[in-house]
Amino acid sequence: VYDLIDHSHRKWNTGLIKGTFEESVAEKILRLPLARLEHEDMLVWRGEPSGVFSAMWDCPVIVEMWNMLNLVWILSQPLLNTREWLTWVFHNGSVDSCRKICCAM
């Protein structure tokens, strides 16, 4: 998501989004509000003891968050890669659920 933002103007990188995603998905992404102030990411999960990261929803904090937001449906799609998963989420989700997902991410 970081690369999809024009950080100097705190706006979406419209050209990159339209060039990366289907039109309907790009429109949904561009309707999502961005945080007014940039902030540091925080580590909430260090991964598995093996060092292998299988899928982002294996993280207990993320699973709990999706449940709290009533967005458990996003866990039903196997994660092939992040781009395909995000495209699937934005294609299948309502504008409201897409906003929640972006804020949660």
C-alpha positions as CSV (number, residue, x, y, z in Angstrom):
1,V,0.0,0.0,0.0
2,Y,2.9,2.3,0.7
3,D,3.9,2.6,-2.9
4,L,0.3,3.5,-3.9
5,I,0.5,6.8,-2.0
6,D,2.1,10.0,-3.2
7,H,3.7,10.9,0.1
8,S,4.7,14.4,-0.8
9,H,1.0,15.4,-1.2
10,R,-0.7,12.8,1.0
11,K,-2.8,11.6,-2.0
12,W,-3.2,8.4,-3.8
13,N,-0.8,7.8,-6.7
14,T,-3.6,7.8,-9.2
15,G,-1.5,6.8,-12.3
16,L,0.0,3.8,-10.5
17,I,-3.4,2.6,-9.2
18,K,-5.1,3.0,-12.5
19,G,-2.2,1.2,-14.2
20,T,-2.1,-1.6,-11.7
21,F,-5.7,-2.5,-11.0
22,E,-8.9,-3.1,-13.0
23,E,-11.0,0.1,-13.4
24,S,-13.7,-0.9,-10.9
25,V,-11.0,-1.8,-8.3
26,A,-9.0,1.4,-8.9
27,E,-12.2,3.5,-8.5
28,K,-12.8,1.9,-5.1
29,I,-9.2,2.4,-3.9
30,L,-9.3,6.1,-5.0
31,R,-12.5,6.7,-3.0
32,L,-10.7,5.6,0.2
33,P,-9.6,8.4,2.5
34,L,-6.0,8.5,3.5
35,A,-4.8,9.4,7.0
36,R,-4.0,13.1,7.2
37,L,-0.8,12.6,9.0
38,E,1.7,9.9,8.1
39,H,2.7,7.7,11.0
40,E,5.2,4.9,11.7
41,D,4.1,1.4,11.3
42,M,4.2,-0.8,14.3
43,L,5.1,-4.5,14.6
44,V,2.3,-6.6,16.0
45,W,3.5,-10.0,15.0
46,R,7.0,-11.3,14.7
47,G,6.1,-14.4,12.6
48,E,6.4,-18.1,13.2
49,P,9.3,-19.6,15.1
50,S,10.4,-21.3,11.8
51,G,10.8,-17.9,10.2
52,V,8.4,-18.8,7.5
53,F,5.6,-16.4,6.8
54,S,2.7,-18.4,5.3
55,A,-0.1,-15.9,5.0
56,M,-0.9,-12.6,6.6
57,W,-4.1,-13.9,8.3
58,D,-2.1,-16.4,10.3
59,C,-1.3,-13.5,12.6
60,P,-3.6,-13.8,15.6
61,V,-3.9,-10.0,15.9
62,I,-5.0,-9.7,12.3
63,V,-7.6,-12.5,12.6
64,E,-9.0,-10.9,15.7
65,M,-9.2,-7.5,14.0
66,W,-11.0,-8.9,10.9
67,N,-13.5,-10.6,13.3
68,M,-14.0,-7.4,15.3
69,L,-14.7,-5.5,12.0
70,N,-17.1,-8.2,10.8
71,L,-14.9,-8.8,7.8
72,V,-14.1,-12.4,8.3
73,W,-15.2,-13.1,4.7
74,I,-11.8,-11.8,3.5
75,L,-10.1,-14.8,5.1
76,S,-12.0,-17.2,2.7
77,Q,-9.8,-16.4,-0.3
78,P,-6.4,-18.2,-0.3
79,L,-3.6,-15.7,-0.5
80,L,-1.7,-16.3,-3.8
81,N,0.1,-12.9,-3.6
82,T,-0.7,-9.6,-2.1
83,R,-1.7,-7.9,-5.4
84,E,-4.2,-10.6,-6.4
85,W,-5.6,-10.8,-2.9
86,L,-6.1,-7.0,-2.7
87,T,-7.7,-7.0,-6.2
88,W,-10.1,-9.8,-5.1
89,V,-11.0,-7.9,-1.8
90,F,-11.7,-4.6,-3.6
91,H,-13.6,-6.4,-6.4
92,N,-15.9,-8.3,-4.0
93,G,-16.2,-5.8,-1.1
94,S,-18.5,-2.9,-0.6
95,V,-17.1,0.6,-0.5
96,D,-17.6,0.5,3.3
97,S,-15.8,-2.8,3.8
98,C,-13.0,-1.6,1.5
99,R,-12.6,1.5,3.7
100,K,-12.4,-0.6,6.8
101,I,-9.9,-2.9,5.3
102,C,-7.6,0.0,4.2
103,C,-7.8,1.6,7.6
104,A,-7.1,-1.7,9.3
105,M,-4.1,-2.3,7.1
